[in-house]
Amino acid sequence: MNQSGRKSGKETTKMKNSCDISWFIERDIDIWLSEELRVNPAFARWFAARAGLPEQALFPATRTQPSVVDETGETDVEAIFGSQGNATFALLVENKITAGFQRDQIARYIRRGEIGVERGKWTEFAVTVFAPRQYATTGLPENVRAISFEDAAEFLRTKGGDLRTVYRADFLERAARGKIFAVEDYDPFRIEWWNAVDDMVRREFGDFFLIARRDFPKSTYINPKCPGMPSYLRVDLKGHLGHVDLSFRNVPLDALASAVADTEGPEFKLIENSKSSAVRIAGLQPFLVGDGLGIIESRVRSAYEAAFKLLGFWKANRDIFDRLASEANRVLAPGASQ
């Protein structure tokens, strides 16, 4: 303690200051890495060198962005670095905790980098996988490198003992252990069941659905999401009832019926649900968490397939649905003419 009666910085870091987050999803790592590459020059230089970026890159990154989606799929973290000359370098990072690689996932990252060069977005690029040391990264292409959470945490610890740095290092080390759950909060079987569902969705549908699990519910009422979904749209996958709805908020049933009259899409029926109307795929086999792991590859997959078809139908006719929702909101707006 110093003369002012306050604890010194050295003493502060000895206090209980480790990260106490109980479990992690990949989105947490996306945000962690985006920030560190943008504001920490020493870490950005170390990370970029391990990833294989050219030495002439300047640090920190001039821009970082998580979850960048284009026609080839999703990049977990896209970081852009300048140089003394006119060159611009891109680092494309796939973050992993426990989920396996999707089919051709790394090949799509490489193609994404090549497209960026072709379109003049950057001069050169590198692709890297950021994952726990125990994660299986064998078999990566020769020009794709893996960087471990543990190595990154160790580097941070060598650069200072301030409270923030210690916390950031602890964050990674804790994430490297995998998901740490409070047993009193969740039934271990529910955790296993929902993790298996998420793995199936990633394997079968690639980057189509956004997965950011923060709960392991008892019910099978699911709201799948895909990149770019507007606020007027919601998917209600009701596993226990055996149907999936593509719901349009505040859109009257007759307006929806008129809008889809001349469209082509999956077999569906139209329903009215409170203040929404919806396109429904029905007749699916119902399922519950208690039905076990065996139904994930059949009943649960079929339900997600229905959600995939409905969202594909929306994407193919988005201009129609955007106008429909805009008109519905205009009518509901205060002062709108009746």
C-alpha positions as CSV (number, residue, x, y, z in Angstrom):
1,M,0.0,0.0,0.0
2,N,1.4,3.4,-0.9
3,Q,1.4,6.6,1.3
4,S,-2.0,7.7,0.0
5,G,-3.5,4.5,1.4
6,R,-4.3,3.0,-2.0
7,K,-3.1,-0.3,-3.2
8,S,-0.3,-0.1,-5.7
9,G,-0.7,-1.5,-9.3
10,K,1.5,-4.5,-8.4
11,E,-0.7,-5.3,-5.4
12,T,-3.9,-4.8,-7.5
13,T,-3.0,-7.5,-9.9
14,K,-2.5,-9.9,-7.0
15,M,-6.1,-9.4,-6.0
16,K,-8.8,-11.8,-7.2
17,N,-9.1,-10.5,-10.8
18,S,-9.3,-13.6,-13.0
19,C,-12.1,-13.9,-15.6
20,D,-15.1,-15.5,-13.9
21,I,-17.1,-16.1,-17.1
22,S,-18.6,-19.6,-16.8
23,W,-18.9,-20.5,-20.4
24,F,-18.0,-19.2,-23.9
25,I,-19.3,-19.1,-27.4
26,E,-17.3,-18.3,-30.5
27,R,-18.9,-14.9,-30.7
28,D,-17.1,-14.0,-27.5
29,I,-13.8,-14.8,-29.1
30,D,-14.8,-12.8,-32.2
31,I,-15.3,-9.7,-30.1
32,W,-12.2,-10.3,-28.0
33,L,-9.9,-10.6,-31.0
34,S,-11.5,-7.8,-32.9
35,E,-10.7,-5.4,-30.1
36,E,-7.2,-6.7,-29.4
37,L,-6.1,-6.4,-33.0
38,R,-7.5,-2.9,-33.2
39,V,-6.1,-1.4,-30.0
40,N,-3.1,-3.4,-29.0
41,P,-0.1,-2.8,-31.4
42,A,2.2,-5.3,-29.7
43,F,-0.4,-8.1,-29.7
44,A,-1.5,-7.3,-33.3
45,R,2.2,-7.5,-34.5
46,W,2.7,-10.8,-32.7
47,F,-0.6,-12.3,-34.0
48,A,-0.1,-11.1,-37.6
49,A,3.5,-12.5,-37.7
50,R,2.2,-15.9,-36.4
51,A,-0.5,-15.8,-39.1
52,G,2.0,-15.1,-41.9
53,L,1.2,-11.5,-42.8
54,P,4.1,-9.6,-44.5
55,E,6.5,-7.7,-42.2
56,Q,5.8,-4.4,-43.8
57,A,2.3,-4.3,-42.3
58,L,1.6,-1.5,-39.8
59,F,0.1,-2.1,-36.4
60,P,-2.5,-2.1,-34.9
61,A,-5.2,-2.8,-37.5
62,T,-6.8,0.2,-39.2
63,R,-10.1,-1.7,-39.1
64,T,-11.5,-4.9,-37.6
65,Q,-14.9,-6.3,-38.0
66,P,-16.5,-9.5,-36.6
67,S,-19.0,-11.7,-38.6
68,V,-18.3,-10.4,-42.1
69,V,-20.7,-12.2,-44.5
70,D,-20.5,-12.4,-48.3
71,E,-21.5,-14.8,-51.1
72,T,-18.9,-17.3,-50.0
73,G,-19.9,-17.4,-46.3
74,E,-18.8,-15.8,-43.0
75,T,-15.5,-14.6,-41.8
76,D,-15.3,-14.6,-37.9
77,V,-12.9,-11.7,-37.8
78,E,-11.6,-9.6,-40.7
79,A,-8.7,-7.3,-39.8
80,I,-7.2,-4.7,-42.2
81,F,-3.6,-3.4,-41.9
82,G,-2.0,-0.6,-43.7
83,S,1.6,-0.1,-44.7
84,Q,4.1,2.7,-45.4
85,G,3.4,2.3,-49.1
86,N,0.1,1.6,-50.9
87,A,-0.2,-2.0,-49.9
88,T,-3.1,-3.1,-47.7
89,F,-3.1,-6.5,-45.9
90,A,-6.1,-8.5,-44.7
91,L,-6.1,-11.1,-41.9
92,L,-9.1,-13.5,-42.1
93,V,-9.6,-15.4,-38.9
94,E,-11.7,-18.5,-38.1
95,N,-12.3,-18.8,-34.4
96,K,-13.0,-22.2,-32.8
97,I,-13.8,-23.4,-29.3
98,T,-15.3,-26.9,-29.8
99,A,-17.3,-26.9,-33.0
100,G,-15.8,-28.8,-35.9
101,F,-14.9,-27.4,-39.3
102,Q,-17.7,-27.2,-41.8
103,R,-17.4,-28.7,-45.2
104,D,-14.9,-26.7,-47.3
105,Q,-14.9,-24.0,-44.7
106,I,-11.2,-23.2,-44.9
107,A,-11.2,-23.4,-48.7
108,R,-14.0,-20.8,-48.7
109,Y,-11.8,-18.5,-46.4
110,I,-9.0,-18.8,-49.0
111,R,-11.3,-18.0,-51.8
112,R,-12.7,-15.1,-49.9
113,G,-9.2,-13.7,-49.6
114,E,-8.6,-14.2,-53.3
115,I,-11.8,-12.4,-54.2
116,G,-10.7,-9.5,-52.0
117,V,-7.5,-9.2,-53.9
118,E,-9.4,-9.4,-57.3
119,R,-11.7,-6.6,-56.2
120,G,-9.0,-4.4,-54.9
121,K,-10.0,-4.6,-51.2
122,W,-6.5,-5.6,-50.2
123,T,-3.1,-6.4,-51.7
124,E,-2.3,-9.6,-49.8
125,F,-4.1,-11.7,-47.2
126,A,-3.5,-14.5,-44.7
127,V,-6.0,-17.0,-43.2
128,T,-5.5,-18.4,-39.7
129,V,-7.4,-20.5,-37.2
130,F,-7.6,-19.2,-33.6
131,A,-8.5,-22.1,-31.3
132,P,-7.5,-23.9,-28.0
133,R,-4.3,-25.8,-28.2
134,Q,-6.2,-29.1,-27.9
135,Y,-8.3,-28.3,-30.9
136,A,-7.6,-30.5,-33.8
137,T,-6.0,-28.3,-36.5
138,T,-4.1,-31.0,-38.3
139,G,-4.7,-31.2,-42.0
140,L,-4.9,-27.4,-42.6
141,P,-3.6,-26.2,-46.0
142,E,0.1,-25.3,-45.9
143,N,-0.5,-21.6,-46.1
144,V,-3.1,-21.6,-43.3
145,R,-1.6,-21.4,-39.8
146,A,-3.2,-22.1,-36.4
147,I,-2.6,-19.9,-33.3
148,S,-3.7,-21.2,-29.9
149,F,-5.6,-19.3,-27.2
150,E,-2.9,-20.4,-24.7
151,D,0.0,-19.0,-26.8
152,A,-1.9,-15.7,-27.1
153,A,-2.5,-15.6,-23.4
154,E,1.1,-16.3,-22.6
155,F,2.2,-13.5,-24.9
156,L,-0.1,-11.0,-23.2
157,R,1.3,-12.0,-19.8
158,T,4.8,-11.2,-21.0
159,K,3.8,-7.7,-21.9
160,G,2.6,-6.4,-18.5
161,G,0.8,-7.2,-15.3
162,D,-1.9,-4.5,-15.4
163,L,-5.4,-5.6,-14.4
164,R,-6.8,-5.4,-17.9
165,T,-4.0,-7.5,-19.5
166,V,-4.3,-10.1,-16.8
167,Y,-8.0,-10.3,-17.3
168,R,-7.7,-10.6,-21.1
169,A,-5.2,-13.4,-20.7
170,D,-7.3,-15.2,-18.1
171,F,-10.3,-14.8,-20.5
172,L,-8.5,-16.8,-23.2
173,E,-7.1,-19.4,-20.9
174,R,-10.6,-20.0,-19.4
175,A,-12.1,-20.2,-22.9
176,A,-9.5,-22.8,-23.9
177,R,-10.9,-25.2,-21.3
178,G,-14.1,-25.3,-23.2
179,K,-17.6,-24.6,-21.9
180,I,-17.7,-24.5,-18.1
181,F,-21.2,-24.8,-16.8
182,A,-22.8,-24.5,-13.4
183,V,-24.4,-27.9,-12.8
184,E,-27.1,-26.4,-10.7
185,D,-28.2,-24.2,-13.6
186,Y,-28.4,-26.9,-16.3
187,D,-29.1,-30.6,-16.7
188,P,-25.9,-32.0,-18.3
189,F,-27.9,-34.0,-20.8
190,R,-29.6,-30.8,-22.0
191,I,-26.2,-29.3,-22.6
192,E,-25.1,-32.3,-24.6
193,W,-28.3,-32.4,-26.5
194,W,-28.2,-28.7,-27.6
195,N,-24.5,-28.9,-28.4
196,A,-25.3,-31.8,-30.7
197,V,-28.0,-29.9,-32.4
198,D,-25.7,-26.9,-33.0
199,D,-23.0,-29.2,-34.4
200,M,-25.6,-30.8,-36.7
201,V,-26.8,-27.4,-37.9
202,R,-23.2,-26.2,-38.7
203,R,-22.4,-29.4,-40.5
204,E,-25.6,-29.6,-42.6
205,F,-26.3,-26.0,-43.3
206,G,-22.8,-24.4,-43.1
207,D,-22.9,-20.6,-42.3
208,F,-26.6,-20.2,-43.2
209,F,-27.8,-20.1,-39.6
210,L,-26.4,-17.8,-36.9
211,I,-25.5,-19.8,-33.8
212,A,-24.9,-17.9,-30.6
213,R,-26.2,-20.2,-27.9
214,R,-26.6,-18.7,-24.4
215,D,-29.1,-21.1,-23.0
216,F,-30.0,-24.8,-22.9
217,P,-33.8,-24.7,-22.6
218,K,-36.2,-27.6,-21.8
219,S,-38.5,-26.7,-24.6
220,T,-38.0,-27.1,-28.3
221,Y,-39.5,-23.8,-29.3
222,I,-36.6,-22.4,-31.4
223,N,-36.1,-19.1,-33.2
224,P,-33.5,-19.8,-35.9
225,K,-31.8,-16.7,-37.4
226,C,-29.7,-16.1,-40.5
227,P,-27.5,-13.1,-41.4
228,G,-29.4,-10.0,-42.6
229,M,-32.8,-10.8,-41.1
230,P,-34.9,-7.7,-40.6
231,S,-36.8,-6.8,-37.5
232,Y,-40.2,-7.6,-39.2
233,L,-39.2,-11.3,-39.7
234,R,-39.1,-14.2,-37.2
235,V,-38.9,-17.9,-37.6
236,D,-40.8,-20.0,-35.0
237,L,-39.6,-23.6,-35.1
238,K,-42.0,-25.4,-32.8
239,G,-40.5,-28.8,-32.4
240,H,-43.0,-30.0,-29.9
241,L,-45.9,-29.2,-32.4
242,G,-44.2,-30.3,-35.6
243,H,-44.4,-27.1,-37.6
244,V,-42.2,-24.1,-38.6
245,D,-43.6,-20.6,-39.2
246,L,-42.1,-17.7,-41.1
247,S,-43.8,-14.9,-39.3
248,F,-44.2,-11.3,-40.5
249,R,-44.8,-8.8,-37.7
250,N,-47.8,-6.5,-38.0
251,V,-48.6,-7.8,-41.5
252,P,-52.3,-8.7,-42.0
253,L,-53.1,-12.2,-43.3
254,D,-54.9,-10.9,-46.4
255,A,-52.0,-8.7,-47.3
256,L,-49.6,-11.6,-46.9
257,A,-51.9,-13.9,-49.0
258,S,-51.9,-11.3,-51.8
259,A,-48.1,-10.9,-51.7
260,V,-47.3,-14.6,-52.0
261,A,-50.1,-15.4,-54.5
262,D,-47.8,-15.4,-57.5
263,T,-44.6,-16.6,-55.9
264,E,-42.9,-20.0,-56.1
265,G,-41.7,-21.7,-53.0
266,P,-42.1,-24.7,-50.7
267,E,-45.5,-26.2,-49.9
268,F,-47.0,-24.1,-47.1
269,K,-50.2,-22.7,-45.7
270,L,-50.9,-19.2,-44.4
271,I,-51.9,-18.7,-40.8
272,E,-52.8,-15.7,-38.6
273,N,-51.0,-15.5,-35.2
274,S,-51.9,-12.6,-32.9
275,K,-50.6,-9.4,-34.6
276,S,-48.6,-11.4,-37.1
277,S,-49.3,-13.5,-40.1
278,A,-47.1,-16.4,-41.2
279,V,-46.1,-18.9,-43.8
280,R,-46.2,-22.4,-42.2
281,I,-44.6,-25.7,-43.1
282,A,-46.6,-28.3,-41.1
283,G,-46.8,-32.1,-40.8
284,L,-43.3,-32.5,-39.4
285,Q,-42.6,-35.2,-36.7
286,P,-42.7,-33.5,-33.3
287,F,-39.7,-33.8,-31.0
288,L,-38.7,-33.0,-27.4
289,V,-35.3,-32.8,-25.7
290,G,-36.3,-35.9,-23.8
291,D,-36.6,-37.9,-27.0
292,G,-32.8,-38.3,-26.9
293,L,-29.9,-37.7,-29.2
294,G,-31.0,-40.2,-31.8
295,I,-33.7,-37.9,-33.2
296,I,-31.3,-35.0,-33.9
297,E,-30.3,-36.4,-37.3
298,S,-33.8,-37.0,-38.3
299,R,-36.6,-35.0,-36.7
300,V,-34.6,-32.0,-35.6
301,R,-32.7,-31.9,-39.0
302,S,-36.1,-32.0,-40.9
303,A,-37.3,-29.0,-38.8
304,Y,-34.2,-27.0,-39.6
305,E,-34.6,-28.0,-43.2
306,A,-38.0,-26.5,-43.2
307,A,-36.6,-23.3,-41.6
308,F,-33.9,-23.3,-44.3
309,K,-36.6,-23.5,-47.0
310,L,-38.7,-20.8,-45.5
311,L,-35.8,-18.4,-45.1
312,G,-34.7,-19.2,-48.6
313,F,-38.2,-18.4,-49.8
314,W,-38.0,-15.0,-48.0
315,K,-34.6,-14.3,-49.5
316,A,-35.7,-15.1,-53.0
317,N,-38.7,-12.7,-52.6
318,R,-37.2,-10.1,-50.2
319,D,-38.2,-7.1,-52.3
320,I,-41.8,-8.2,-52.1
321,F,-41.7,-8.8,-48.3
322,D,-39.7,-5.6,-47.6
323,R,-42.4,-3.5,-49.3
324,L,-45.1,-5.5,-47.5
325,A,-43.6,-4.9,-44.1
326,S,-42.9,-1.2,-44.9
327,E,-46.5,-0.7,-45.9
328,A,-47.8,-2.4,-42.8
329,N,-45.7,-0.2,-40.6
330,R,-46.7,2.9,-42.4
331,V,-50.4,2.1,-41.8
332,L,-49.7,1.5,-38.1
333,A,-47.6,4.7,-37.7
334,P,-49.1,7.5,-35.6
335,G,-50.9,10.0,-37.8
336,A,-51.1,7.6,-40.8
337,S,-54.2,8.2,-42.9
338,Q,-56.9,5.6,-42.7
